[in-house]
């Protein structure tokens, strides 16, 4: 289905059981899609716990662009997407997350949407080779909302410090786009999703 936003239409794949335990929104990296294997691993875990899951293709990707552009406009569109989906899946805890750029959006907007938790896959702490251009403040923007980070040990975008999130799981040898370790991703997010479903 499509949701109209101020940045154009977003495309949503919504799996909703009859009485969902929670609503999980997941979105992609800057040039990728919601079919990334790590996103699908989290989706499958959430569905197995009785959650509703919305895979969100953001407006800039629907329009065929690879770069998200203005973070302010991207976040505005995300807030509109969340509001529309909360009307479809009511009165349950909201969890949001994504990979890479999508993880940044999820952290930046977590407080405003009153998320119960954030799942950050391959959080890009800094551009490759530029650790001085840190995005740590975006990770910390979630405030007291617990953030679970899963990064590859060989990620050129860096790895958040353990103290900056509720949990930081590092999968040894994996680059920014995971090639293996999907079972580890599932094992990491499962107890958090179970906790948020109560």
PyMOL commands that set and color helices and strands:
alter all, ss='L'
color gray80, all
select helices_A, chain A and resi 37-48+59-62+71-88+101-109+136-140+162-164+182-196
alter helices_A, ss='H'
color red, helices_A
select strands_A, chain A and resi 2-5+8-15+22-27+52-57+93-99+117-121+146-152+167-171
alter strands_A, ss='S'
color yellow, strands_A
deselect
rebuild
show_as cartoon
